[in-house]
Amino acid sequence: MQQLAGLYPPIPTPFDEQGKLDLHWLEANLARWSAQPLDGVVMPGSNSEAAFLTAEERVAIWQVCADVLKGSGKRLIAGTGAETTAETIHFTTTAAELGATAALVLPPYFYKPSLTHEVLVEHYQAVAAASPIPLLVYNVPAFTGVDFALPTLLKLAEHTQIVGIKDSSSNIVKMAEVLAQRPDFQVFAGTGSALLPFLSIGAAGGIMALANVAAFPLRRLYDAFRERRMEDARKLQMAVVALNSALTTRFGVSGLKYAMDQTGFYGGPVRRPLLPLSAQARAEFDRILAEVHPLLAG
């Protein structure tokens, strides 16, 4: 089984003021992330505005990511989920051909009442059978309405190409049950505020919006846990909670892109129908960033 352990940001997609893909800024951001203590990037994910990307844009993004990361030792985990099995297979094989190390596969979700255990298992097993790279299941019920049940995850874990899960539900009890029965299954925290709790049950790492702008404190937390410096890890975990909340539940992708603009990256505009932060939200975000700014340095 390929080991993917570590810390990954699901990176935002840069757009220009007309809403067009800006690959120049993608290259610039990737160069900076490559120099930080991260194990790779995920692209596209929820924070990449993946639902707003065309198939052609996905391919262009993967090509740039693969080119920039080549030889860096950093992994590209490609977001390849689609509504049909055939399109998911197409995206997954295309990403693999372009150099992706693994695929993060969002489930289909439009016909939610029909997405039974059997349907999800058949879908993921078909993708895994056709994929030349390992798969991570993407559990993000807040966006999809699909929350993988324990029996479904355990069945998927039997396939040698389905190697883990990004769990954005933060259901640590369910993830502990998975790891109790399948300790080789690679569980990734889906939010920065849950990294330490997830590590404590045997998680492999995190795929977190927070890692876009806080790679250094997250790495210090990760290393402190591995070195059994638990009080240091706990303090670091608590120190990033407010920023993580601002980037995720409070302000979403608009907030993440604003934070990137304030921390030396290019965030740029969100794609409509999303809207930029209001002046009041920017002022609140500036206050949070000022409080944690010393923590963000390398």
Residue pairs with C-beta under 8 A, 6 or more apart in sequence:
1 134
1 160
1 163
1 184
1 186
2 101
2 102
2 134
2 163
3 186
3 204
4 39
4 75
4 77
4 101
4 102
4 134
4 136
4 163
4 164
4 186
4 204
4 205
5 39
5 186
5 204
5 205
6 38
6 39
6 40
6 75
6 204
6 205
6 222
7 37
7 38
7 39
7 205
7 206
7 208
7 211
7 215
7 218
7 219
7 222
8 38
8 39
8 40
8 41
8 42
8 75
8 77
8 188
8 205
8 206
8 207
8 208
8 211
9 33
9 38
9 41
9 42
9 47
9 207
9 208
9 209
9 210
9 211
9 212
9 215
10 41
10 42
10 43
10 44
10 45
10 46
10 47
10 48
10 79
10 207
10 208
10 209
10 212
11 29
11 30
11 33
11 41
11 42
11 43
11 45
11 47
11 48
11 212
12 47
12 48
12 49
12 212
12 253
12 256
12 257
12 260
12 267
13 21
13 26
13 43
13 44
13 48
13 49
13 50
13 53
13 57
13 61
13 271
14 21
14 22
14 23
14 25
14 26
14 29
14 266
14 267
14 268
15 21
15 22
15 268
15 269
15 270
15 271
16 22
16 268
16 269
17 269
19 269
19 271
19 272
21 57
21 60
21 61
22 266
22 268
23 60
23 61
23 64
25 266
25 268
26 61
26 64
26 65
27 64
27 68
28 266
29 260
29 265
29 266
30 41
30 64
30 65
30 68
30 69
31 68
32 264
32 265
33 41
33 74
33 212
33 215
34 68
34 69
34 72
34 74
36 215
36 216
36 298
37 215
37 216
37 219
37 298
38 74
38 211
38 215
38 219
39 74
39 75
39 205
40 69
40 74
40 75
40 76
40 77
40 101
41 65
41 69
41 74
41 75
41 76
41 77
42 48
42 77
42 78
42 79
42 104
42 207
43 61
43 62
43 65
43 76
43 77
43 78
43 79
44 50
44 53
44 58
44 61
44 79
45 79
45 104
45 138
45 207
46 140
46 143
46 168
46 253
47 209
47 212
47 253
47 256
48 61
48 79
49 253
49 270
49 271
49 274
50 58
50 79
50 106
52 271
53 61
55 91
58 91
59 94
59 98
62 76
62 78
62 94
62 95
62 98
62 99
62 100
63 98
65 76
66 76
66 98
66 99
66 100
69 75
69 76
69 99
70 99
75 101
75 102
76 95
76 99
76 100
76 101
77 100
77 101
77 102
77 103
77 104
77 136
77 207
78 91
78 92
78 95
78 96
78 98
78 100
78 102
78 103
78 104
79 103
79 104
79 105
79 106
79 138
80 88
80 91
80 92
80 95
80 103
80 104
80 105
81 88
81 91
81 104
81 105
81 106
81 107
81 108
81 138
82 88
82 90
82 91
82 106
82 108
83 108
83 109
83 110
84 108
85 108
85 123
85 126
85 127
88 105
88 108
88 123
88 127
89 126
89 127
89 130
89 131
91 103
92 103
92 105
92 127
92 130
92 131
92 133
92 135
93 130
93 131
93 132
95 103
95 133
96 103
96 131
96 132
96 133
100 133
101 133
102 133
102 134
102 135
102 136
102 163
103 131
103 133
103 134
103 135
103 136
104 135
104 136
104 138
104 166
104 207
105 124
105 127
105 135
105 136
105 137
105 138
106 138
106 140
106 144
107 115
107 120
107 123
107 124
107 137
107 138
107 144
107 146
107 148
108 115
108 123
109 115
109 143
109 144
109 145
109 146
112 144
112 145
112 146
115 146
117 149
117 151
117 152
117 155
120 146
120 148
120 152
120 156
121 152
121 155
121 156
124 135
124 137
124 156
124 159
124 162
125 156
125 159
125 162
127 135
128 135
128 159
128 161
128 162
129 161
131 161
134 161
134 162
134 163
134 164
135 161
135 162
135 163
136 162
136 163
136 164
136 165
136 166
136 186
136 188
137 148
137 153
137 156
137 162
137 164
137 165
137 166
138 165
138 166
138 168
139 146
139 147
139 148
139 165
139 166
139 167
139 168
139 169
139 190
140 166
140 168
140 169
140 190
141 147
141 168
141 169
142 168
142 169
147 169
147 171
148 156
148 165
150 174
150 177
150 178
153 165
153 174
153 178
153 185
154 178
154 181
154 182
156 162
157 178
157 182
157 185
163 185
163 186
164 185
164 186
164 187
164 188
164 204
165 175
165 178
165 185
165 186
165 187
165 188
166 188
166 190
166 207
167 174
167 175
167 187
167 188
167 189
167 190
167 198
168 190
168 191
169 190
170 189
170 190
170 191
170 193
170 194
172 194
172 197
172 198
172 201
175 187
175 198
175 201
175 203
176 201
178 185
178 187
179 185
179 187
179 201
179 202
179 203
183 202
186 204
187 198
187 201
187 202
187 203
187 204
188 198
188 203
188 204
188 205
188 206
188 207
189 195
189 197
189 198
189 199
189 203
189 205
189 206
189 207
189 208
190 206
190 207
190 208
191 206
191 208
191 209
191 210
191 244
191 248
192 206
192 208
192 209
192 210
192 211
192 214
192 218
192 240
192 243
192 244
192 247
192 248
193 210
193 237
193 240
193 241
193 244
193 245
194 206
195 206
195 208
195 218
195 221
195 222
195 237
196 221
196 225
196 233
196 234
196 236
196 237
198 206
199 205
199 222
199 225
199 233
200 225
205 222
206 218
206 222
208 218
208 244
209 244
209 247
209 248
209 256
210 218
210 240
210 243
210 244
210 247
210 248
211 218
212 247
212 256
212 259
212 260
212 265
213 243
213 247
213 256
213 259
213 260
213 263
213 265
213 296
214 240
214 243
214 292
214 295
214 296
216 295
216 296
216 297
216 298
217 236
217 239
217 240
217 295
217 296
218 240
220 232
220 236
221 233
221 236
221 237
221 240
224 230
224 232
224 233
224 236
225 233
239 292
239 295
240 292
240 295
242 288
242 291
242 292
243 259
243 288
243 289
243 292
246 255
246 259
246 284
246 285
246 288
247 255
247 256
247 259
251 258
251 277
251 281
251 285
252 274
253 270
253 274
254 270
254 274
254 275
254 276
254 277
254 281
255 277
255 281
255 285
256 267
257 267
257 268
257 269
257 270
258 267
258 276
258 277
258 282
258 285
259 267
259 285
259 289
260 266
260 267
261 267
261 268
262 285
262 286
262 289
263 289
263 296
269 276
270 276
277 285
